[in-house]
């Protein structure tokens, strides 16, 4: 399957992150300057404040400048508690290199002293390496330089939200939203994605209500980021269904390993860890296939298409969505087929294949009508490249037009 090819490619591909930083220009310059001259630098701050994005931008700039003759290496330390695992991962990295240890919190929490000893050796004079760490708090080692990252100023938080969303927001409404989100960049990015499917006033009211319910309770009140990360996982079904349009198909998933992996893959995707989401979703798919559980395979394939889309692999996304639609058709799940076709229509539009896009959207709306799909189809049907007889051809043989789009996608991937 095409998704298996994607998993193999991920082994060699660098992780892709947000393409731009908003409101962090001064912090980026400061971090680059500090890493050039200090053996150990920690970028610390609350969850979602943008530590990883800033550290990766700094590492990318240093790599482009050739500052470190041994290269710049990313070590994904998030959720890795074992210093032995981290030691094996870094032991053979060359001298004269920069190591970015992204997310060292699990190791520091589980084995604090052992992690400090390992870090001390890693940055010792004999290693001839420098280390940049991202963590919630500094390690507090001698010689460590710390950049404490705080939430964005409100003006920059508002600029981030308006730049990321396609929703038509007034400046005051955007300001109210980012204040509610505590100017947290990751919460803002998640909100921007949700705003394409939910009015800002409704999202703000629901978020405020969820936060207010916890006030005065026995447990610590969740942050807005925690609430947003729970959408599609721990929230009621009516809220989870908001994620279907983004490629988060909600199926009845058995409570085994693949179900947990699929939920983790969804969360990794919302957090921007695209390659980790890809690997985890592929692991879930392999387990569903081994168990011959078609609903799990269908839901996971739909998620894999979404991952391909956000990574810019539109041709691959179009083909994987064909696999998802086939799986849902075997299940006699018309709503699932419609979700796959609607998503495919959007991808075909981005690939500038208006006939295939219109065919996919027409089939989606025929199976499960929605105002949004109908509006997108009407806009495509009026495309100047489509002749007056297009609608008649579409109704006669929509599958032929869609197959032509798939053939174009295969050509882009050299699979024809």
C-alpha positions, 0 to 999 in steps of 0.5 A: 500500500501507498502508506507503507511507502510513506513510512519507509520514506519517513525514516530518511526524512527530516522532521518538518515543523512550522515554516515561520515564527511569529513574534519571536525574532528577538528570541531567535537572534538571542538563542543563535548567539548564545548557542554559538558560544555556550556548551549547554543552552536550555530553552525553557518554558510552559507547554505549548509556548513554542520552545521546540519551534524556536530551538529548531529555527535556531538549529536550522540557521546554525546548520545553514551557516556551517557553524558546527563542522560535525553537523547539527543533530536532532535527538527526539527525547520527548517521552524518553525516560531512559538515559541509557536510550539517550546515551545510545542515541548520542554516543556515535554522533561526531565531535564538533557537532550541535545536539538538539535534545528536544523535550528532555522532561521525561528523563529529568522527571524519571531519573533526574540525577542520572540525567544530569550526570549524562548531560555533564558528560555530553557537554564535557570538554572531552566530548567537543560537542555543544547541546541545546535542550528544550524542557519545561524547566532548566536542568540547573547544571553549572555553566548552563545558559537558560532562555526562558520563553514566555507567551507571546505579546497579545499583538503578536498572538493576534497576528499569529491567529489571523495569519493561520486561520482562514476564518473572517475574524475581526481584530477585537474578536481575535484579541478576545480569543488569544487572551482566552488562550493565554497567548499560548502559540500552540493553543492558537495554532490549534484554534486556527485549525478549528475555526475553519469548521466552527464559528469563533463565537461558538468556539470561545463560548464552549472553551469558556464553559469548559474552563469555568466548570472546573473552577472551584473543583477538587482538581487543578483547573486545566489550561486552554491548551489542555482542553484543546488537546483533548478534542477528538480524544477525551471530549464528548462525541458531539465535540469529537465530530468537529474533527471529522472534516480535518481528517480525524474519522471517529470510529468505534475502535477496540480498546487495544494497542492500535486504538491507543496508537491511533489516538496518539497519532491524532494528538501528535498531528495536532501538536505539529509532530508530523513524522512522529504522527506518521510513524505512530499511525503506520504502526496502528495500521499494521496492527489493524491489518494483522487483526483484519479489523476494517473500521480501524484500517479505514480510520487510520488511512484517513488520518494518514492522508491528512498527515500527508497533506499537512506535510505538503505531499498532496499527490500522495494524500489524493491516492491514500484517500482513494484507499480510505474511500474504498475501505469505507465503501467495503464497510457500507459506510456512506458517511465515511466515503463522503468524508474521504471524497470531500477531503480528496476534493480539497486535495485535488483543488490544491493540485489544480485538478478542478475536474477531479475535484468537482467529481470527488465533491459531487460524489461526497455531496451525493452520499452525505449532503453538506452545505460546505461541500455544495458550496465548494462544488458550485464554486468549482463548477463555475471554473473557467476551465470547465466547459458547459457540458461538464456537468452532464459528463460529471453525472454520466461518469464521475468516476472517470474524471476522478480516475484522471485526477488519480492518474495525474497524482501517480505521475507526480509520484512517478508511480504511473 
